[in-house]
Amino acid sequence: MKIKFRDLIPILFVAALVVVMDVAVMPILVGYYRQIPAVVFFSDFVVILLAGLAGIFFAPRVGCPLWRRHSINSSTLGRAAYFSAMLGFSVVVINTVVNLVYFMGYRSHTLQVSPWLALLTPEIALAISFRAALNEELLFRLFLFPLVAWIVSRLIHSQELSLVTGALASSIVYGLIHPGFLMAFLVGLALVYVYYRSGLLSAMTVHFFADAIPFVAISTML
């Protein structure tokens, strides 16, 4: 199975969008990465480009979609798509409630653990949410999930078990890089399901709103 040229264009577009979002959230990134802006721009572009290329190579080999799932014809797949939409909505609602309740209850501690929150404005909140939706969904759902699933499938020759292993591995790593491992792990699993059933665009949409709503609300409380 060859990588088609038309599949490369969206990856380049996403990589370029991440750089644009880097510019918008530079006050946060400089303090977080402690690198000069040009290095951040270049490294983010290259990482997203390479992960995207690997993702479009491995994803079809384990039955994963790219941007959207095309073959929802049967009633079974239709119900799966409906459940995916409901699950995505639940992720947005639950993540919003948990983040806002925790911030209001432990404001000082939250700002101490995540000092970048103090730099949030509504505009930066939207930009950082868009950036996270782009690069994290591409890295963890399009790249890491299919990659691990493909490796496991070479060893045990079971698509179901390989997909489960890929989902768990992707969600564990996703949880480890976020505060609150258990919550992030469960959100990661939900986003894997949304991606697998509906495609990357759906997972990115859920991720964006799950971050943007609480971040914008927090920015108005500062």
LUMBAZA-50625 format. One record per residue: residue number from 1; y, z, x of N, C-alpha, C in turn; residue in one letter. Coordinates in steps of 0.1 Angstrom, whole numbers. Each point is the difference from the previous one (the first is absolute). Layout:
! residues N
+-----+-------+-------+-------+-------+-------+-------+-------+-------+-------+---+
|   k |   n_Y |   n_Z |   n_X |  ca_Y |  ca_Z |  ca_X |   c_Y |   c_Z |   c_X | r |
+-----+-------+-------+-------+-------+-------+-------+-------+-------+-------+---+
| NUM |     Y |     Z |     X |     Y |     Z |     X |     Y |     Z |     X | A |
...
+-----+-------+-------+-------+-------+-------+-------+-------+-------+-------+---+
This chain:
! residues 222
+-----+-------+-------+-------+-------+-------+-------+-------+-------+-------+---+
|   k |   n_Y |   n_Z |   n_X |  ca_Y |  ca_Z |  ca_X |   c_Y |   c_Z |   c_X | r |
+-----+-------+-------+-------+-------+-------+-------+-------+-------+-------+---+
|   1 |   -12 |     0 |     8 |    12 |     0 |    -8 |    12 |     0 |     9 | M |
|   2 |     9 |   -10 |    -1 |    11 |    -2 |     8 |    13 |     6 |    -7 | K |
|   3 |     9 |     5 |     9 |    13 |     5 |    -5 |     8 |   -12 |    -4 | I |
|   4 |     5 |    -1 |   -12 |     8 |   -11 |    -4 |    15 |     3 |     3 | K |
|   5 |     7 |   -11 |     3 |    14 |     1 |     5 |     8 |     6 |   -11 | F |
|   6 |    -2 |    -3 |   -13 |     8 |     5 |   -11 |    -2 |    15 |    -1 | R |
|   7 |   -10 |     6 |     6 |    -2 |    15 |     0 |     8 |     6 |    11 | D |
|   8 |     4 |    -7 |    10 |     8 |     5 |    11 |    15 |     2 |    -4 | L |
|   9 |     5 |    -8 |    -9 |    14 |     1 |    -4 |     4 |    13 |    -6 | I |
|  10 |    -8 |     5 |   -10 |     4 |    13 |    -5 |    -1 |    11 |    10 | P |
|  11 |    -9 |     0 |    10 |    -1 |    10 |    10 |    13 |     0 |     9 | I |
|  12 |     4 |   -12 |     3 |    13 |    -1 |     8 |    12 |     5 |    -8 | L |
|  13 |    -1 |    -3 |   -13 |    11 |     4 |    -9 |     0 |    16 |    -1 | F |
|  14 |   -11 |     6 |    -1 |    -1 |    14 |    -1 |     5 |     7 |    13 | V |
|  15 |    -5 |    -6 |    11 |     4 |     5 |    13 |    15 |     0 |     2 | A |
|  16 |     6 |   -11 |    -5 |    15 |    -2 |     1 |     7 |    10 |    -9 | A |
|  17 |    -6 |     2 |   -12 |     6 |    10 |    -9 |     0 |    14 |     5 | L |
|  18 |   -11 |     3 |     7 |    -1 |    14 |     6 |    11 |     2 |    10 | V |
|  19 |     3 |   -11 |     8 |    11 |     1 |    10 |    13 |     2 |    -7 | V |
|  20 |     2 |    -7 |   -11 |    13 |     1 |    -8 |     1 |    15 |    -5 | V |
|  21 |   -11 |     5 |    -5 |     0 |    14 |    -5 |     2 |    10 |    12 | M |
|  22 |    -5 |    -4 |    12 |     3 |     8 |    12 |    15 |     2 |     2 | D |
|  23 |     7 |   -11 |    -2 |    15 |     0 |     2 |     6 |     9 |   -10 | V |
|  24 |    -5 |     0 |   -12 |     6 |     8 |   -11 |    -2 |    15 |     2 | A |
|  25 |   -12 |     3 |     6 |    -3 |    14 |     2 |     1 |     5 |    14 | V |
|  26 |     8 |    -7 |     8 |     1 |     2 |    14 |     4 |    15 |     4 | M |
|  27 |     9 |     6 |    -8 |     3 |    14 |     3 |   -13 |     9 |     0 | P |
|  28 |    -9 |    -3 |    -8 |   -12 |     8 |    -1 |   -10 |    -4 |    11 | I |
|  29 |    -1 |   -13 |     2 |   -10 |    -5 |    10 |     4 |     4 |    14 | L |
|  30 |    12 |     0 |     4 |     4 |     4 |    13 |    -4 |    14 |     4 | V |
|  31 |     3 |     9 |   -10 |    -4 |    14 |     2 |   -15 |     2 |     0 | G |
|  32 |    -8 |    -8 |    -7 |   -14 |     1 |    -1 |    -7 |    -6 |    12 | Y |
|  33 |     3 |   -12 |     3 |    -7 |    -7 |    11 |     6 |     3 |    14 | Y |
|  34 |    13 |     4 |     0 |     7 |     2 |    13 |     0 |   -12 |     9 | R |
|  35 |     1 |   -11 |    -6 |     1 |   -13 |     8 |    12 |    -8 |    -4 | Q |
|  36 |     4 |    -9 |     9 |    11 |    -9 |    -3 |    -4 |    -9 |   -12 | I |
|  37 |    10 |    -4 |    -8 |    -3 |    -8 |   -12 |    -8 |   -13 |     3 | P |
|  38 |     3 |    -7 |    11 |    -7 |   -12 |     3 |   -15 |     2 |     2 | A |
|  39 |    -4 |    11 |     6 |   -14 |     3 |     2 |    -7 |     3 |   -13 | V |
|  40 |     7 |     7 |    -9 |    -5 |     3 |   -13 |    -2 |   -13 |    -8 | V |
|  41 |    10 |    -8 |     0 |    -1 |   -13 |    -8 |   -12 |    -8 |     5 | F |
|  42 |    -1 |    -2 |    14 |   -10 |    -9 |     5 |   -14 |     6 |    -2 | F |
|  43 |    -2 |    13 |     2 |   -13 |     6 |    -1 |    -4 |     0 |   -15 | S |
|  44 |     9 |     2 |    -9 |    -4 |     0 |   -14 |    -4 |   -14 |    -4 | D |
|  45 |     7 |   -10 |     4 |    -2 |   -14 |    -3 |   -14 |    -4 |     5 | F |
|  46 |    -3 |     3 |    13 |   -12 |    -4 |     6 |   -12 |     7 |    -7 | V |
|  47 |     1 |    13 |    -2 |   -11 |     8 |    -6 |    -3 |    -6 |   -14 | V |
|  48 |    10 |    -2 |    -8 |    -2 |    -5 |   -14 |    -7 |   -14 |     1 | I |
|  49 |     6 |    -8 |     9 |    -6 |   -14 |     1 |   -14 |     0 |     4 | L |
|  50 |    -4 |     8 |    10 |   -14 |     0 |     5 |    -9 |     6 |   -10 | L |
|  51 |     4 |    11 |    -6 |    -8 |     7 |   -10 |    -2 |    -9 |   -12 | A |
|  52 |    11 |    -8 |    -4 |    -1 |    -9 |   -11 |   -10 |   -11 |     3 | G |
|  53 |     1 |    -6 |    12 |    -9 |   -10 |     3 |   -15 |     4 |     0 | L |
|  54 |    -2 |    13 |     6 |   -14 |     5 |    -1 |    -4 |     3 |   -14 | A |
|  55 |     9 |     4 |    -8 |    -3 |     3 |   -14 |    -4 |   -12 |    -8 | G |
|  56 |     7 |   -11 |     2 |    -4 |   -12 |    -8 |   -12 |    -7 |     6 | I |
|  57 |    -4 |     5 |    12 |   -13 |    -5 |     5 |   -12 |     8 |    -5 | F |
|  58 |     2 |    14 |    -1 |   -12 |     8 |    -3 |    -1 |     2 |   -16 | F |
|  59 |    12 |     1 |    -7 |    -1 |     3 |   -14 |    -9 |    -9 |    -8 | A |
|  60 |     1 |   -13 |     1 |    -9 |    -9 |    -8 |   -15 |     2 |     4 | P |
|  61 |    -3 |     5 |    12 |   -14 |     1 |     4 |    -7 |    12 |    -6 | R |
|  62 |     8 |     9 |    -6 |    -6 |    12 |    -7 |     3 |     0 |   -14 | V |
|  63 |     5 |   -12 |    -5 |     3 |    -1 |   -15 |    13 |     6 |    -4 | G |
|  64 |     9 |     3 |     9 |    13 |     5 |    -3 |    10 |   -12 |    -3 | C |
|  65 |    10 |     2 |    -9 |    10 |   -10 |    -2 |    11 |     1 |    10 | P |
|  66 |     9 |   -10 |     0 |    11 |     1 |     8 |    12 |     5 |    -8 | L |
|  67 |     8 |    -9 |    -5 |    12 |     5 |    -7 |    -3 |     4 |   -14 | W |
|  68 |    -9 |    -8 |    -7 |    -4 |     4 |   -13 |   -14 |    -5 |    -3 | R |
|  69 |    -7 |     7 |    -9 |   -13 |    -4 |    -4 |     1 |   -12 |   -10 | R |
|  70 |    -7 |   -11 |     3 |     2 |   -12 |    -8 |   -11 |    -1 |   -11 | H |
|  71 |   -11 |     6 |     2 |   -12 |    -3 |    -9 |    -3 |    11 |   -10 | S |
|  72 |    11 |     4 |    -7 |    -3 |    10 |   -11 |    -2 |    -8 |   -13 | I |
|  73 |   -13 |    -3 |    -2 |    -4 |    -8 |   -11 |    -9 |     8 |   -10 | N |
|  74 |    -9 |     8 |     6 |    -9 |     8 |    -9 |     6 |    12 |    -5 | S |
|  75 |    -6 |     5 |   -11 |     5 |    12 |    -6 |    -1 |    12 |    10 | S |
|  76 |   -10 |     0 |     8 |    -2 |    11 |    10 |    12 |     0 |    10 | T |
|  77 |     3 |   -11 |     5 |    12 |    -1 |     9 |    13 |     3 |    -7 | L |
|  78 |     1 |    -5 |   -12 |    12 |     3 |    -8 |     2 |    15 |    -2 | G |
|  79 |   -11 |     7 |    -3 |     1 |    15 |    -2 |     4 |     6 |    14 | R |
|  80 |    -6 |    -5 |    11 |     3 |     5 |    13 |    15 |    -1 |     3 | A |
|  81 |     6 |   -12 |    -4 |    14 |    -2 |     2 |     8 |     9 |    -8 | A |
|  82 |    -4 |     3 |   -12 |     7 |     9 |    -9 |     0 |    14 |     6 | Y |
|  83 |   -12 |     4 |     5 |    -1 |    13 |     6 |     8 |     1 |    13 | F |
|  84 |     1 |   -11 |     7 |     8 |     0 |    12 |    15 |     2 |    -3 | S |
|  85 |     5 |    -6 |   -11 |    13 |     2 |    -4 |     3 |    14 |    -4 | A |
|  86 |    -9 |     6 |    -8 |     2 |    14 |    -4 |    -1 |     9 |    12 | M |
|  87 |    -8 |    -3 |     9 |    -1 |     9 |    12 |    12 |    -1 |     8 | L |
|  88 |     6 |   -12 |     1 |    12 |    -2 |     8 |    12 |     8 |    -7 | G |
|  89 |     0 |    -1 |   -13 |    11 |     8 |    -7 |    -2 |    15 |     2 | F |
|  90 |   -12 |     4 |     0 |    -3 |    15 |     2 |     4 |     4 |    14 | S |
|  91 |    -2 |    -9 |    10 |     4 |     3 |    14 |    15 |     2 |     0 | V |
|  92 |     7 |    -9 |    -6 |    15 |     1 |     0 |     5 |    13 |    -7 | V |
|  93 |    -6 |     4 |   -11 |     4 |    12 |    -8 |    -3 |    12 |     8 | V |
|  94 |   -13 |     1 |     5 |    -4 |    12 |     7 |     7 |     2 |    13 | I |
|  95 |     1 |   -11 |     8 |     7 |     2 |    12 |    15 |     4 |    -1 | N |
|  96 |     6 |    -6 |   -11 |    14 |     4 |    -3 |     1 |    15 |    -3 | T |
|  97 |    -8 |     4 |    -9 |     0 |    14 |    -5 |    -3 |    10 |    12 | V |
|  98 |   -10 |    -3 |     8 |    -4 |     9 |    11 |    11 |     1 |    10 | V |
|  99 |     6 |   -12 |     4 |    10 |     1 |    10 |    13 |     7 |    -5 | N |
| 100 |     4 |    -3 |   -12 |    12 |     7 |    -5 |    -2 |    15 |    -2 | L |
| 101 |   -11 |     4 |    -6 |    -3 |    14 |    -1 |     0 |     7 |    13 | V |
| 102 |    -7 |    -6 |    10 |    -1 |     6 |    13 |    13 |     1 |     7 | Y |
| 103 |     8 |   -11 |    -1 |    14 |     0 |     6 |     9 |    11 |    -6 | F |
| 104 |     0 |     1 |   -13 |     8 |    10 |    -7 |    -4 |    14 |     3 | M |
| 105 |   -14 |     2 |     1 |    -5 |    13 |     3 |     1 |     5 |    14 | G |
| 106 |    -1 |   -10 |    10 |     0 |     3 |    14 |    10 |    -9 |     7 | Y |
| 107 |    12 |     0 |    -5 |    10 |    -9 |     6 |     2 |     2 |    15 | R |
| 108 |     3 |    12 |     4 |     2 |     3 |    14 |   -11 |    -4 |     9 | S |
| 109 |   -12 |     4 |    -4 |   -12 |    -3 |     8 |    -3 |   -15 |     1 | H |
| 110 |     2 |    -7 |   -12 |    -2 |   -15 |     0 |    10 |    -7 |    10 | T |
| 111 |    12 |     4 |     0 |    10 |    -6 |     9 |    -2 |     4 |    14 | L |
| 112 |    -6 |    11 |     2 |    -4 |     4 |    14 |   -12 |    -8 |     5 | Q |
| 113 |   -10 |    -2 |    -8 |   -11 |    -8 |     4 |     3 |   -15 |     0 | V |
| 114 |     8 |    -5 |    -9 |     4 |   -14 |    -1 |    15 |    -1 |     0 | S |
| 115 |     6 |     2 |    12 |    15 |     0 |     1 |     6 |   -13 |    -4 | P |
| 116 |    -7 |   -11 |     1 |     5 |   -13 |    -4 |     4 |    -1 |   -15 | W |
| 117 |    -6 |     9 |    -8 |     4 |     0 |   -14 |    15 |     3 |    -2 | L |
| 118 |     6 |     8 |     9 |    14 |     3 |    -1 |     9 |   -12 |     2 | A |
| 119 |    -5 |   -11 |     5 |     7 |   -12 |     2 |     0 |   -10 |   -12 | L |
| 120 |    -8 |     4 |   -10 |    -2 |    -9 |   -11 |    12 |    -2 |    -8 | L |
| 121 |     3 |   -12 |    -3 |     9 |    -4 |   -11 |    -8 |    -9 |   -10 | T |
| 122 |     5 |    -2 |   -12 |    -8 |    -9 |    -9 |    -4 |   -13 |     6 | P |
| 123 |    10 |    -6 |     8 |    -3 |   -13 |     6 |   -11 |     1 |    11 | E |
| 124 |     1 |    10 |     8 |   -10 |     2 |    11 |   -13 |     4 |    -6 | I |
| 125 |     0 |     7 |   -11 |   -13 |     4 |    -7 |    -7 |   -12 |    -5 | A |
| 126 |     7 |   -10 |    -6 |    -6 |   -12 |    -4 |    -5 |    -8 |    11 | L |
| 127 |     8 |    -1 |    11 |    -4 |    -8 |    12 |   -13 |     6 |     7 | A |
| 128 |     0 |    13 |     1 |   -11 |     6 |     7 |   -13 |    -1 |    -8 | I |
| 129 |     2 |     0 |   -14 |   -12 |    -1 |    -9 |    -5 |   -14 |     1 | S |
| 130 |     9 |   -10 |     0 |    -4 |   -14 |     1 |    -7 |    -3 |    13 | F |
| 131 |     5 |     6 |    11 |    -6 |    -1 |    13 |   -14 |     6 |     1 | R |
| 132 |    -1 |    12 |    -6 |   -13 |     6 |     0 |   -10 |    -8 |    -8 | A |
| 133 |     4 |    -5 |   -12 |    -9 |    -8 |    -8 |    -5 |   -12 |     7 | A |
| 134 |     9 |    -7 |     8 |    -4 |   -12 |     7 |    -9 |     3 |    11 | L |
| 135 |     4 |     9 |    10 |    -8 |     1 |    12 |   -12 |     9 |    -2 | N |
| 136 |     0 |    10 |    -8 |   -11 |     9 |    -2 |   -11 |    -7 |    -8 | E |
| 137 |     4 |    -7 |   -11 |   -11 |    -7 |    -7 |    -6 |   -11 |     8 | E |
| 138 |     8 |    -7 |     8 |    -6 |   -10 |     8 |    -9 |     6 |    11 | L |
| 139 |     4 |    11 |     6 |    -8 |     6 |    11 |   -12 |     7 |    -5 | L |
| 140 |     1 |     8 |   -11 |   -11 |     8 |    -4 |    -9 |    -7 |   -11 | F |
| 141 |     6 |    -8 |    -8 |    -8 |    -6 |   -11 |    -5 |   -14 |     4 | R |
| 142 |     9 |    -9 |     5 |    -4 |   -14 |     4 |    -7 |     0 |    13 | L |
| 143 |     3 |     9 |     9 |    -6 |    -1 |    14 |   -11 |    10 |     2 | F |
| 144 |     3 |    13 |    -1 |   -10 |    10 |     4 |   -12 |     1 |    -9 | L |
| 145 |     3 |     0 |   -13 |   -11 |     0 |   -10 |   -10 |   -11 |     1 | F |
| 146 |     4 |   -13 |     0 |   -10 |   -11 |     2 |    -6 |     0 |    14 | P |
| 147 |     8 |     4 |    10 |    -6 |     0 |    14 |   -12 |    10 |     1 | L |
| 148 |     2 |    12 |    -4 |   -10 |    10 |     0 |   -12 |    -4 |    -9 | V |
| 149 |     3 |    -5 |   -12 |   -11 |    -5 |    -9 |    -8 |   -11 |     7 | A |
| 150 |     7 |    -9 |     7 |    -7 |   -12 |     6 |    -9 |     6 |    12 | W |
| 151 |     5 |     9 |     8 |    -8 |     5 |    11 |   -12 |     7 |    -6 | I |
| 152 |     2 |     9 |   -10 |   -12 |     7 |    -6 |   -10 |   -10 |    -6 | V |
| 153 |     5 |   -11 |    -6 |    -9 |    -9 |    -7 |    -8 |    -7 |    11 | S |
| 154 |     4 |    -2 |    12 |    -8 |    -6 |    11 |   -11 |    10 |     4 | R |
| 155 |     2 |    13 |    -3 |   -10 |     9 |     5 |   -11 |     4 |   -11 | L |
| 156 |     5 |     1 |   -13 |    -9 |     4 |   -10 |    -3 |   -10 |   -11 | I |
| 157 |     7 |   -11 |     0 |    -2 |   -11 |    -9 |     0 |     4 |   -15 | H |
| 158 |    10 |     9 |    -3 |     2 |     4 |   -14 |    15 |    -1 |    -3 | S |
| 159 |     3 |    -9 |    -8 |    15 |    -2 |    -3 |     6 |    12 |    -7 | Q |
| 160 |    -8 |     6 |    -9 |     5 |    12 |    -8 |     3 |    12 |    10 | E |
| 161 |    -9 |     3 |     9 |     1 |    11 |     9 |    11 |    -3 |    10 | L |
| 162 |     1 |   -13 |     4 |    10 |    -3 |    10 |    14 |     1 |    -6 | S |
| 163 |     2 |    -4 |   -12 |    13 |     1 |    -7 |     4 |    15 |    -2 | L |
| 164 |   -10 |     8 |    -3 |     3 |    14 |    -2 |     4 |     6 |    14 | V |
| 165 |    -7 |    -3 |    10 |     3 |     5 |    13 |    14 |    -5 |     5 | T |
| 166 |     3 |   -12 |    -3 |    13 |    -6 |     4 |    11 |     7 |    -8 | G |
| 167 |    -2 |     3 |   -13 |    10 |     7 |    -8 |     2 |    14 |     5 | A |
| 168 |   -11 |     7 |     4 |     1 |    14 |     4 |     7 |     0 |    14 | L |
| 169 |    -3 |    -9 |     9 |     6 |     0 |    13 |    15 |    -3 |    -1 | A |
| 170 |     3 |   -10 |    -8 |    14 |    -3 |    -2 |     8 |    11 |    -6 | S |
| 171 |    -6 |     7 |    -9 |     7 |    11 |    -7 |     1 |    12 |     9 | S |
| 172 |   -10 |     3 |     8 |     1 |    11 |     9 |    11 |    -2 |    10 | I |
| 173 |     1 |   -12 |     6 |    11 |    -2 |    10 |    13 |     0 |    -7 | V |
| 174 |     1 |    -5 |   -12 |    12 |     0 |    -8 |     4 |    15 |    -2 | Y |
| 175 |    -9 |     8 |    -4 |     3 |    14 |    -2 |     4 |     7 |    12 | G |
| 176 |    -5 |    -3 |    11 |     3 |     7 |    13 |    14 |    -3 |     5 | L |
| 177 |     6 |   -11 |    -4 |    13 |    -3 |     5 |    11 |     4 |   -10 | I |
| 178 |    -4 |     6 |   -11 |     9 |     5 |   -10 |    -1 |    15 |    -1 | H |
| 179 |    11 |     7 |    -3 |    -1 |    14 |    -3 |    -7 |     2 |   -13 | P |
| 180 |    -8 |    11 |    -1 |    -8 |     2 |   -12 |   -12 |    -9 |     0 | G |
| 181 |   -10 |     3 |     9 |   -11 |    -9 |     2 |    -8 |    -4 |   -13 | F |
| 182 |    -3 |    11 |    -8 |    -9 |    -3 |   -12 |     7 |    -9 |   -10 | L |
| 183 |    13 |     3 |    -3 |     8 |    -9 |    -9 |     0 |   -14 |     5 | M |
| 184 |     4 |    -1 |    13 |     1 |   -14 |     6 |   -13 |    -7 |     0 | A |
| 185 |   -11 |     7 |     2 |   -14 |    -6 |     0 |    -3 |    -5 |   -13 | F |
| 186 |     3 |     8 |   -11 |    -3 |    -4 |   -13 |     8 |   -12 |    -5 | L |
| 187 |    13 |     0 |     4 |     9 |   -11 |    -2 |    -6 |   -13 |     7 | V |
| 188 |    -4 |     2 |    12 |    -6 |   -11 |     8 |   -12 |    -6 |    -7 | G |
| 189 |    -9 |     8 |    -5 |   -11 |    -5 |    -7 |     4 |    -8 |   -13 | L |
| 190 |     9 |     6 |    -7 |     5 |    -7 |   -12 |     6 |   -14 |     4 | A |
| 191 |     8 |     0 |    10 |     6 |   -13 |     4 |   -10 |   -10 |     5 | L |
| 192 |   -11 |     5 |     7 |   -11 |    -9 |     3 |    -6 |    -6 |   -12 | V |
| 193 |    -2 |     8 |   -10 |    -6 |    -6 |   -13 |     9 |   -10 |    -6 | Y |
| 194 |    13 |     3 |    -1 |    10 |    -9 |    -5 |     0 |   -13 |     7 | V |
| 195 |     0 |     1 |    14 |     0 |   -12 |     8 |   -13 |    -8 |    -2 | Y |
| 196 |   -12 |     7 |     0 |   -12 |    -8 |    -1 |    -1 |    -7 |   -14 | Y |
| 197 |     4 |     7 |   -11 |    -1 |    -6 |   -13 |    11 |   -10 |    -3 | R |
| 198 |    12 |     2 |     5 |    11 |    -8 |    -4 |     8 |    -7 |    11 | S |
| 199 |    -2 |     3 |    12 |     6 |    -7 |    11 |    11 |     9 |     7 | G |
| 200 |     5 |    -5 |    11 |     9 |     7 |     8 |    14 |     2 |    -7 | L |
| 201 |     4 |   -10 |    -7 |    13 |     1 |    -7 |     1 |    11 |   -10 | L |
| 202 |   -11 |     3 |    -7 |    -1 |    11 |    -9 |     0 |    13 |     7 | S |
| 203 |    -7 |     1 |    11 |     0 |    12 |     8 |    14 |     3 |     6 | A |
| 204 |     7 |   -10 |     4 |    13 |     1 |     6 |    10 |     5 |   -11 | M |
| 205 |    -2 |    -5 |   -12 |     9 |     3 |   -11 |    -2 |    15 |    -4 | T |
| 206 |   -12 |     5 |    -1 |    -3 |    14 |    -3 |     6 |     9 |    11 | V |
| 207 |    -3 |    -4 |    13 |     5 |     8 |    11 |    15 |     1 |     0 | H |
| 208 |     7 |   -11 |    -3 |    14 |     0 |     0 |     6 |    10 |   -10 | F |
| 209 |    -5 |    -1 |   -13 |     5 |     9 |   -10 |    -4 |    14 |     2 | F |
| 210 |   -12 |     2 |     6 |    -4 |    14 |     3 |     8 |     7 |    10 | A |
| 211 |     6 |    -8 |     9 |     9 |     6 |    10 |    15 |     0 |    -5 | D |
| 212 |     4 |   -11 |    -6 |    14 |    -3 |    -3 |     5 |    10 |   -10 | A |
| 213 |    -8 |     3 |   -10 |     5 |     9 |   -11 |     3 |    14 |     5 | I |
| 214 |   -10 |     7 |     7 |     4 |    13 |     5 |    10 |     0 |    11 | P |
| 215 |     0 |   -10 |     9 |    10 |    -1 |    11 |    14 |    -1 |    -5 | F |
| 216 |     2 |    -9 |   -10 |    13 |    -2 |    -6 |     5 |    13 |    -6 | V |
| 217 |   -10 |     6 |    -8 |     4 |    13 |    -6 |     3 |    11 |    10 | A |
| 218 |    -7 |     1 |    11 |     3 |     9 |    10 |    14 |    -3 |     7 | I |
| 219 |     3 |   -12 |     2 |    12 |    -4 |     6 |    12 |     5 |    -9 | S |
| 220 |    -2 |     0 |   -12 |    11 |     5 |    -9 |     2 |    15 |     0 | T |
| 221 |   -10 |     7 |     5 |     0 |    15 |     0 |     6 |     5 |    13 | M |
| 222 |     1 |    -9 |    10 |     5 |     5 |    14 |    15 |     3 |     0 | L |
+-----+-------+-------+-------+-------+-------+-------+-------+-------+-------+---+
